[in-house]
C-alpha cells in the first residue's frame, strides 16, 4: 500500500479545527448578546454546579452563590451611603458613563456585525481554502512519491511540465513533477476537482454525483463572495447559487450552512486520504 505523508491531512484537520472554533465562538457570543447567555452560560453554570456537588461543596448552586455574594456586597455598600450619599453615587455613575455610551454602542454594533457575519464567514473561507491546500499538497506528495500514480497523469505532464516547476521545486525533479500535476487543475472548480480525483484515486471519488458537484460549487461560491466581495451579493453569485437576495446586500450565512460545509469538505479529504493509502503499485 502507498505510504502517503500525514503532513497534508494533519494540516487540513488543524485548519478545520480552527474553523469549528469560529462556529462555536459565534454560537456562544450570539447567545450572550441575544439571550444574555441563557443557554451557553447556563450550561457552563450547570456543569460547575455538578462539579462542585461531586466534590461535596455545600453550595446549592454556583449561580446562586455568585448572585448572593454580589447582592450582599451591593446592599451593604448602598445602605452605608445614606440618602444623600446614594444621590451622589447615582450622579457620579451617570457622569462617568455618559461620555462612554456612544463608544459603547459603536463597539456593540461592531461586535454584533462580527458575530452575525464575520465568524461564520471566516469559518467557511478557512474550510474551503484548507481543502484546496490539502488537495494540492497531497497530489504533490502522491505523484512525486509513486511513479505508478505519476503515469496516470502523462497527458498533463506532457502539456504542462516546464522549467518553472523545476525551479520552484529547487531542482528536485520528482517534486517538480508532482507540482506540475497539482497545478494543472483548478481545485476550486467542482468538475476539475472530480476529474482530478478520478485520476488520482483511479476510481470514482466521494465528489461524484451531480448533487455533490452542485453542493461543492455552492460552497465555493459563498467562499468567493466573502473573500472577494466582503459578502455583498452580486449577479455572479446569484447566477451560480440561485440566491434570492438583493444585489448589494450582505449574504446571510447560517450556522447550519457552515457546519454542513465543514462535514462535506472533511468527507472529501478523508475519502482522498484513505483512497491513496489503500492503493498498491500498479493499481
Short mmCIF file of the C-alpha atoms (twelve columns), coordinates in Angstrom:
data_MODEL
# 
_entry.id   MODEL 
# 
loop_
_atom_site.group_PDB 
_atom_site.id 
_atom_site.type_symbol 
_atom_site.label_atom_id 
_atom_site.label_alt_id 
_atom_site.label_comp_id 
_atom_site.label_asym_id 
_atom_site.label_seq_id 
_atom_site.Cartn_x 
_atom_site.Cartn_y 
_atom_site.Cartn_z 
_atom_site.pdbx_PDB_model_num 
ATOM 1   C CA . UNK A 1   0.000   0.000  0.000   1 
ATOM 2   C CA . UNK A 2   1.102   3.579  -0.623  1 
ATOM 3   C CA . UNK A 3   2.692   5.337  2.326   1 
ATOM 4   C CA . UNK A 4   1.276   8.830  1.940   1 
ATOM 5   C CA . UNK A 5   2.655   11.525 4.233   1 
ATOM 6   C CA . UNK A 6   0.330   12.544 7.066   1 
ATOM 7   C CA . UNK A 7   1.528   16.132 6.768   1 
ATOM 8   C CA . UNK A 8   -1.169  17.469 4.384   1 
ATOM 9   C CA . UNK A 9   -4.096  15.750 6.140   1 
ATOM 10  C CA . UNK A 10  -2.807  16.806 9.570   1 
ATOM 11  C CA . UNK A 11  -2.599  20.439 8.453   1 
ATOM 12  C CA . UNK A 12  -6.076  20.154 6.944   1 
ATOM 13  C CA . UNK A 13  -7.528  18.813 10.202  1 
ATOM 14  C CA . UNK A 14  -5.862  21.574 12.214  1 
ATOM 15  C CA . UNK A 15  -7.409  24.198 9.940   1 
ATOM 16  C CA . UNK A 16  -10.830 22.549 10.208  1 
ATOM 17  C CA . UNK A 17  -10.470 22.604 13.989  1 
ATOM 18  C CA . UNK A 18  -9.917  26.374 13.808  1 
ATOM 19  C CA . UNK A 19  -12.949 26.732 11.519  1 
ATOM 20  C CA . UNK A 20  -15.094 24.800 14.006  1 
ATOM 21  C CA . UNK A 21  -13.766 27.015 16.777  1 
ATOM 22  C CA . UNK A 22  -15.100 30.062 14.932  1 
ATOM 23  C CA . UNK A 23  -18.526 28.409 14.656  1 
ATOM 24  C CA . UNK A 24  -18.597 27.652 18.383  1 
ATOM 25  C CA . UNK A 25  -17.409 31.168 19.212  1 
ATOM 26  C CA . UNK A 26  -20.234 32.530 17.054  1 
ATOM 27  C CA . UNK A 27  -22.729 30.395 18.968  1 
ATOM 28  C CA . UNK A 28  -21.554 31.440 22.428  1 
ATOM 29  C CA . UNK A 29  -21.218 35.159 21.701  1 
ATOM 30  C CA . UNK A 30  -24.501 35.267 19.786  1 
ATOM 31  C CA . UNK A 31  -26.222 33.563 22.713  1 
ATOM 32  C CA . UNK A 32  -24.738 36.074 25.134  1 
ATOM 33  C CA . UNK A 33  -25.892 39.020 23.006  1 
ATOM 34  C CA . UNK A 34  -29.389 37.731 22.283  1 
ATOM 35  C CA . UNK A 35  -30.389 35.892 25.461  1 
ATOM 36  C CA . UNK A 36  -27.827 37.011 27.970  1 
ATOM 37  C CA . UNK A 37  -26.248 33.569 27.839  1 
ATOM 38  C CA . UNK A 38  -29.321 31.600 28.903  1 
ATOM 39  C CA . UNK A 39  -28.160 28.529 27.019  1 
ATOM 40  C CA . UNK A 40  -24.369 28.796 26.726  1 
ATOM 41  C CA . UNK A 41  -23.597 30.282 30.151  1 
ATOM 42  C CA . UNK A 42  -26.445 28.288 31.674  1 
ATOM 43  C CA . UNK A 43  -24.795 25.075 30.512  1 
ATOM 44  C CA . UNK A 44  -21.478 26.207 31.976  1 
ATOM 45  C CA . UNK A 45  -23.051 27.092 35.333  1 
ATOM 46  C CA . UNK A 46  -24.925 23.791 35.382  1 
ATOM 47  C CA . UNK A 47  -21.680 21.937 34.720  1 
ATOM 48  C CA . UNK A 48  -19.929 23.880 37.512  1 
ATOM 49  C CA . UNK A 49  -22.769 23.116 39.917  1 
ATOM 50  C CA . UNK A 50  -22.480 19.422 39.140  1 
ATOM 51  C CA . UNK A 51  -18.712 19.552 39.596  1 
ATOM 52  C CA . UNK A 52  -19.000 21.287 42.989  1 
ATOM 53  C CA . UNK A 53  -21.665 18.838 44.090  1 
ATOM 54  C CA . UNK A 54  -19.489 15.890 43.122  1 
ATOM 55  C CA . UNK A 55  -16.678 17.398 45.210  1 
ATOM 56  C CA . UNK A 56  -19.020 17.734 48.177  1 
ATOM 57  C CA . UNK A 57  -19.041 21.531 48.192  1 
ATOM 58  C CA . UNK A 58  -22.164 22.684 50.070  1 
ATOM 59  C CA . UNK A 59  -23.466 25.424 47.752  1 
ATOM 60  C CA . UNK A 60  -26.923 24.881 46.316  1 
ATOM 61  C CA . UNK A 61  -25.863 26.493 43.065  1 
ATOM 62  C CA . UNK A 62  -22.806 28.208 41.679  1 
ATOM 63  C CA . UNK A 63  -25.102 30.819 40.132  1 
ATOM 64  C CA . UNK A 64  -26.900 31.357 43.432  1 
ATOM 65  C CA . UNK A 65  -23.588 31.626 45.264  1 
ATOM 66  C CA . UNK A 66  -22.303 34.343 42.907  1 
ATOM 67  C CA . UNK A 67  -25.635 36.204 42.850  1 
ATOM 68  C CA . UNK A 68  -25.946 36.068 46.625  1 
ATOM 69  C CA . UNK A 69  -22.446 37.376 47.187  1 
ATOM 70  C CA . UNK A 70  -22.963 40.240 44.742  1 
ATOM 71  C CA . UNK A 71  -26.320 41.153 46.271  1 
ATOM 72  C CA . UNK A 72  -24.792 41.232 49.743  1 
ATOM 73  C CA . UNK A 73  -21.917 43.464 48.635  1 
ATOM 74  C CA . UNK A 74  -24.195 45.879 46.772  1 
ATOM 75  C CA . UNK A 75  -26.748 46.154 49.568  1 
ATOM 76  C CA . UNK A 76  -24.071 46.757 52.203  1 
ATOM 77  C CA . UNK A 77  -22.386 49.408 50.092  1 
ATOM 78  C CA . UNK A 78  -25.556 51.308 49.200  1 
ATOM 79  C CA . UNK A 79  -27.153 51.250 52.661  1 
ATOM 80  C CA . UNK A 80  -23.998 52.636 54.227  1 
ATOM 81  C CA . UNK A 81  -24.121 55.685 51.945  1 
ATOM 82  C CA . UNK A 82  -27.405 57.139 53.247  1 
ATOM 83  C CA . UNK A 83  -29.897 59.099 51.121  1 
ATOM 84  C CA . UNK A 84  -27.516 61.939 50.224  1 
ATOM 85  C CA . UNK A 85  -24.690 59.543 49.544  1 
ATOM 86  C CA . UNK A 86  -26.970 57.499 47.328  1 
ATOM 87  C CA . UNK A 87  -27.868 60.575 45.264  1 
ATOM 88  C CA . UNK A 88  -24.213 61.473 44.863  1 
ATOM 89  C CA . UNK A 89  -23.446 57.898 43.861  1 
ATOM 90  C CA . UNK A 90  -26.120 57.882 41.143  1 
ATOM 91  C CA . UNK A 91  -24.969 61.273 39.809  1 
ATOM 92  C CA . UNK A 92  -21.350 60.159 39.707  1 
ATOM 93  C CA . UNK A 93  -22.251 56.972 37.827  1 
ATOM 94  C CA . UNK A 94  -24.310 58.965 35.306  1 
ATOM 95  C CA . UNK A 95  -21.462 61.452 34.779  1 
ATOM 96  C CA . UNK A 96  -18.882 58.708 34.402  1 
ATOM 97  C CA . UNK A 97  -20.893 56.662 31.927  1 
ATOM 98  C CA . UNK A 98  -22.305 59.374 29.653  1 
ATOM 99  C CA . UNK A 99  -19.130 60.024 27.578  1 
ATOM 100 C CA . UNK A 100 -18.668 56.310 27.034  1 
ATOM 101 C CA . UNK A 101 -22.186 55.428 25.938  1 
ATOM 102 C CA . UNK A 102 -21.719 56.402 22.291  1 
ATOM 103 C CA . UNK A 103 -18.460 54.461 22.053  1 
ATOM 104 C CA . UNK A 104 -20.106 51.526 23.787  1 
ATOM 105 C CA . UNK A 105 -22.967 51.491 21.277  1 
ATOM 106 C CA . UNK A 106 -20.492 51.605 18.382  1 
ATOM 107 C CA . UNK A 107 -18.499 48.770 19.897  1 
ATOM 108 C CA . UNK A 108 -21.604 46.669 20.410  1 
ATOM 109 C CA . UNK A 109 -22.630 47.214 16.787  1 
ATOM 110 C CA . UNK A 110 -19.158 46.204 15.589  1 
ATOM 111 C CA . UNK A 111 -19.155 43.113 17.773  1 
ATOM 112 C CA . UNK A 112 -22.669 42.261 16.622  1 
ATOM 113 C CA . UNK A 113 -21.614 42.511 12.967  1 
ATOM 114 C CA . UNK A 114 -18.585 40.328 13.640  1 
ATOM 115 C CA . UNK A 115 -20.714 37.734 15.415  1 
ATOM 116 C CA . UNK A 116 -23.572 37.747 12.911  1 
ATOM 117 C CA . UNK A 117 -21.353 37.648 9.826   1 
ATOM 118 C CA . UNK A 118 -17.630 37.619 10.425  1 
ATOM 119 C CA . UNK A 119 -17.087 34.435 12.425  1 
ATOM 120 C CA . UNK A 120 -19.197 32.215 10.192  1 
ATOM 121 C CA . UNK A 121 -17.802 33.838 7.050   1 
ATOM 122 C CA . UNK A 122 -14.230 33.241 8.146   1 
ATOM 123 C CA . UNK A 123 -15.026 29.680 9.144   1 
ATOM 124 C CA . UNK A 124 -16.309 28.978 5.642   1 
ATOM 125 C CA . UNK A 125 -13.294 30.635 3.996   1 
ATOM 126 C CA . UNK A 126 -10.895 28.604 6.156   1 
ATOM 127 C CA . UNK A 127 -12.693 25.336 5.369   1 
ATOM 128 C CA . UNK A 128 -12.717 25.771 1.589   1 
ATOM 129 C CA . UNK A 129 -9.131  27.072 1.487   1 
ATOM 130 C CA . UNK A 130 -7.990  24.185 3.711   1 
ATOM 131 C CA . UNK A 131 -9.462  21.665 1.269   1 
ATOM 132 C CA . UNK A 132 -7.816  23.350 -1.726  1 
ATOM 133 C CA . UNK A 133 -4.411  23.369 0.011   1 
ATOM 134 C CA . UNK A 134 -4.810  19.739 1.092   1 
ATOM 135 C CA . UNK A 135 -5.739  18.536 -2.404  1 
ATOM 136 C CA . UNK A 136 -2.773  20.390 -3.890  1 
ATOM 137 C CA . UNK A 137 -0.224  19.208 -1.330  1 
ATOM 138 C CA . UNK A 138 -1.358  15.580 -1.181  1 
ATOM 139 C CA . UNK A 139 -1.241  15.463 -5.000  1 
ATOM 140 C CA . UNK A 140 2.359   16.653 -4.939  1 
ATOM 141 C CA . UNK A 141 3.174   14.008 -2.300  1 
ATOM 142 C CA . UNK A 142 1.461   11.150 -4.159  1 
ATOM 143 C CA . UNK A 143 2.683   11.923 -7.672  1 
ATOM 144 C CA . UNK A 144 6.255   12.667 -6.613  1 
ATOM 145 C CA . UNK A 145 6.390   9.593  -4.384  1 
ATOM 146 C CA . UNK A 146 4.921   6.938  -6.658  1 
ATOM 147 C CA . UNK A 147 5.685   6.512  -10.331 1 
ATOM 148 C CA . UNK A 148 2.590   4.368  -10.928 1 
ATOM 149 C CA . UNK A 149 0.469   7.334  -9.818  1 
ATOM 150 C CA . UNK A 150 2.564   9.710  -11.914 1 
ATOM 151 C CA . UNK A 151 1.965   7.593  -15.018 1 
ATOM 152 C CA . UNK A 152 -1.766  8.319  -14.811 1 
ATOM 153 C CA . UNK A 153 -1.017  11.986 -15.487 1 
ATOM 154 C CA . UNK A 154 1.145   11.576 -18.595 1 
ATOM 155 C CA . UNK A 155 -1.092  13.859 -20.673 1 
ATOM 156 C CA . UNK A 156 -0.998  16.685 -18.115 1 
ATOM 157 C CA . UNK A 157 2.760   16.406 -17.702 1 
ATOM 158 C CA . UNK A 158 3.382   16.376 -21.457 1 
ATOM 159 C CA . UNK A 159 1.361   19.560 -21.771 1 
ATOM 160 C CA . UNK A 160 2.195   21.443 -18.548 1 
ATOM 161 C CA . UNK A 161 5.626   20.443 -17.240 1 
ATOM 162 C CA . UNK A 162 8.264   23.092 -17.813 1 
ATOM 163 C CA . UNK A 163 11.391  24.594 -16.273 1 
ATOM 164 C CA . UNK A 164 9.419   26.836 -13.904 1 
ATOM 165 C CA . UNK A 165 8.201   23.791 -11.989 1 
ATOM 166 C CA . UNK A 166 11.762  22.527 -11.687 1 
ATOM 167 C CA . UNK A 167 12.917  25.906 -10.418 1 
ATOM 168 C CA . UNK A 168 10.071  26.159 -7.882  1 
ATOM 169 C CA . UNK A 169 10.958  22.682 -6.606  1 
ATOM 170 C CA . UNK A 170 14.612  23.723 -6.220  1 
ATOM 171 C CA . UNK A 171 15.595  21.271 -8.994  1 
ATOM 172 C CA . UNK A 172 14.013  18.311 -7.222  1 
ATOM 173 C CA . UNK A 173 12.674  16.556 -10.336 1 
ATOM 174 C CA . UNK A 174 10.218  14.286 -8.500  1 
ATOM 175 C CA . UNK A 175 8.728   17.175 -6.545  1 
ATOM 176 C CA . UNK A 176 8.588   19.295 -9.706  1 
ATOM 177 C CA . UNK A 177 6.575   16.574 -11.447 1 
ATOM 178 C CA . UNK A 178 4.140   16.496 -8.543  1 
ATOM 179 C CA . UNK A 179 3.717   20.272 -8.583  1 
ATOM 180 C CA . UNK A 180 3.122   20.276 -12.329 1 
ATOM 181 C CA . UNK A 181 0.254   17.818 -11.912 1 
ATOM 182 C CA . UNK A 182 -1.263  19.652 -8.934  1 
ATOM 183 C CA . UNK A 183 -1.051  22.996 -10.736 1 
ATOM 184 C CA . UNK A 184 -2.788  21.619 -13.821 1 
ATOM 185 C CA . UNK A 185 -6.173  21.562 -12.084 1 
ATOM 186 C CA . UNK A 186 -8.425  24.295 -10.721 1 
ATOM 187 C CA . UNK A 187 -9.035  22.987 -7.210  1 
ATOM 188 C CA . UNK A 188 -11.854 25.487 -6.612  1 
ATOM 189 C CA . UNK A 189 -13.841 24.157 -9.577  1 
ATOM 190 C CA . UNK A 190 -16.077 21.168 -8.824  1 
ATOM 191 C CA . UNK A 191 -15.760 19.439 -12.212 1 
ATOM 192 C CA . UNK A 192 -11.996 19.994 -12.337 1 
ATOM 193 C CA . UNK A 193 -11.654 18.515 -8.836  1 
ATOM 194 C CA . UNK A 194 -13.780 15.495 -9.750  1 
ATOM 195 C CA . UNK A 195 -11.751 14.906 -12.925 1 
ATOM 196 C CA . UNK A 196 -8.514  15.144 -10.971 1 
ATOM 197 C CA . UNK A 197 -9.645  12.830 -8.163  1 
ATOM 198 C CA . UNK A 198 -10.857 10.176 -10.608 1 
ATOM 199 C CA . UNK A 199 -7.320  10.007 -11.994 1 
ATOM 200 C CA . UNK A 200 -5.514  10.382 -8.682  1 
ATOM 201 C CA . UNK A 201 -7.533  7.663  -6.934  1 
ATOM 202 C CA . UNK A 202 -8.084  5.520  -10.028 1 
ATOM 203 C CA . UNK A 203 -11.746 5.162  -9.035  1 
ATOM 204 C CA . UNK A 204 -14.862 7.223  -8.501  1 
ATOM 205 C CA . UNK A 205 -14.283 9.752  -5.711  1 
ATOM 206 C CA . UNK A 206 -16.668 10.923 -2.994  1 
ATOM 207 C CA . UNK A 207 -17.320 14.010 -5.140  1 
ATOM 208 C CA . UNK A 208 -19.116 12.141 -7.910  1 
ATOM 209 C CA . UNK A 209 -22.855 12.807 -8.107  1 
ATOM 210 C CA . UNK A 210 -24.446 15.889 -9.624  1 
ATOM 211 C CA . UNK A 211 -25.784 16.768 -6.165  1 
ATOM 212 C CA . UNK A 212 -22.249 16.665 -4.739  1 
ATOM 213 C CA . UNK A 213 -20.918 18.800 -7.586  1 
ATOM 214 C CA . UNK A 214 -23.673 21.365 -7.079  1 
ATOM 215 C CA . UNK A 215 -23.012 21.439 -3.333  1 
ATOM 216 C CA . UNK A 216 -19.268 21.902 -3.849  1 
ATOM 217 C CA . UNK A 217 -19.893 24.666 -6.374  1 
ATOM 218 C CA . UNK A 218 -22.256 26.465 -3.996  1 
ATOM 219 C CA . UNK A 219 -19.864 26.320 -1.038  1 
ATOM 220 C CA . UNK A 220 -17.054 27.713 -3.162  1 
ATOM 221 C CA . UNK A 221 -19.364 30.460 -4.448  1 
ATOM 222 C CA . UNK A 222 -20.095 31.531 -0.864  1 
ATOM 223 C CA . UNK A 223 -16.383 31.430 -0.079  1 
ATOM 224 C CA . UNK A 224 -15.531 33.574 -3.115  1 
ATOM 225 C CA . UNK A 225 -18.256 36.087 -2.291  1 
ATOM 226 C CA . UNK A 226 -16.839 36.535 1.208   1 
ATOM 227 C CA . UNK A 227 -13.202 36.612 0.111   1 
ATOM 228 C CA . UNK A 228 -13.616 38.891 -2.905  1 
ATOM 229 C CA . UNK A 229 -16.811 40.880 -2.255  1 
ATOM 230 C CA . UNK A 230 -16.900 41.121 1.560   1 
ATOM 231 C CA . UNK A 231 -20.067 39.044 1.440   1 
ATOM 232 C CA . UNK A 232 -22.013 41.515 -0.735  1 
ATOM 233 C CA . UNK A 233 -24.318 39.720 -3.161  1 
ATOM 234 C CA . UNK A 234 -23.647 40.283 -6.862  1 
ATOM 235 C CA . UNK A 235 -25.171 38.938 -10.058 1 
ATOM 236 C CA . UNK A 236 -22.448 36.315 -10.491 1 
ATOM 237 C CA . UNK A 237 -23.245 34.835 -7.090  1 
ATOM 238 C CA . UNK A 238 -26.994 34.918 -7.757  1 
ATOM 239 C CA . UNK A 239 -26.475 33.077 -11.045 1 
ATOM 240 C CA . UNK A 240 -24.188 30.447 -9.501  1 
ATOM 241 C CA . UNK A 241 -26.367 29.719 -6.470  1 
ATOM 242 C CA . UNK A 242 -29.891 30.841 -7.494  1 
ATOM 243 C CA . UNK A 243 -29.814 33.001 -4.366  1 
ATOM 244 C CA . UNK A 244 -32.832 35.295 -3.988  1 
ATOM 245 C CA . UNK A 245 -31.046 38.072 -2.081  1 
ATOM 246 C CA . UNK A 246 -30.876 41.650 -3.290  1 
ATOM 247 C CA . UNK A 247 -27.732 42.695 -5.153  1 
ATOM 248 C CA . UNK A 248 -25.530 44.745 -2.834  1 
ATOM 249 C CA . UNK A 249 -26.957 43.290 0.372   1 
ATOM 250 C CA . UNK A 250 -24.879 41.137 2.709   1 
ATOM 251 C CA . UNK A 251 -25.420 37.431 2.168   1 
ATOM 252 C CA . UNK A 252 -26.837 35.527 5.101   1 
ATOM 253 C CA . UNK A 253 -24.622 32.601 6.085   1 
ATOM 254 C CA . UNK A 254 -26.286 30.396 8.662   1 
ATOM 255 C CA . UNK A 255 -24.515 28.311 11.273  1 
ATOM 256 C CA . UNK A 256 -26.055 25.171 9.754   1 
ATOM 257 C CA . UNK A 257 -24.724 26.036 6.294   1 
ATOM 258 C CA . UNK A 258 -21.189 26.329 7.677   1 
ATOM 259 C CA . UNK A 259 -21.441 23.205 9.836   1 
ATOM 260 C CA . UNK A 260 -22.702 21.189 6.847   1 
ATOM 261 C CA . UNK A 261 -19.887 22.602 4.694   1 
ATOM 262 C CA . UNK A 262 -17.291 21.548 7.270   1 
ATOM 263 C CA . UNK A 263 -18.614 17.994 7.269   1 
ATOM 264 C CA . UNK A 264 -18.690 17.955 3.457   1 
ATOM 265 C CA . UNK A 265 -15.083 19.080 2.933   1 
ATOM 266 C CA . UNK A 266 -13.929 16.683 5.665   1 
ATOM 267 C CA . UNK A 267 -15.656 13.809 3.871   1 
ATOM 268 C CA . UNK A 268 -13.884 14.708 0.624   1 
ATOM 269 C CA . UNK A 269 -10.457 14.926 2.273   1 
ATOM 270 C CA . UNK A 270 -10.978 11.689 4.225   1 
ATOM 271 C CA . UNK A 271 -12.018 9.849  1.061   1 
ATOM 272 C CA . UNK A 272 -8.911  11.068 -0.771  1 
ATOM 273 C CA . UNK A 273 -6.532  10.197 2.066   1 
ATOM 274 C CA . UNK A 274 -7.981  6.713  2.551   1 
ATOM 275 C CA . UNK A 275 -8.119  6.116  -1.200  1 
ATOM 276 C CA . UNK A 276 -4.437  6.942  -1.632  1 
ATOM 277 C CA . UNK A 277 -3.322  4.910  1.365   1 
ATOM 278 C CA . UNK A 278 -5.133  1.803  0.071   1 
ATOM 279 C CA . UNK A 279 -3.539  1.912  -3.385  1 
ATOM 280 C CA . UNK A 280 -0.950  -0.624 -4.409  1 
ATOM 281 C CA . UNK A 281 1.741   -0.346 -7.058  1 
ATOM 282 C CA . UNK A 282 0.245   -0.999 -10.450 1 
ATOM 283 C CA . UNK A 283 -3.260  -0.296 -9.096  1 
# 
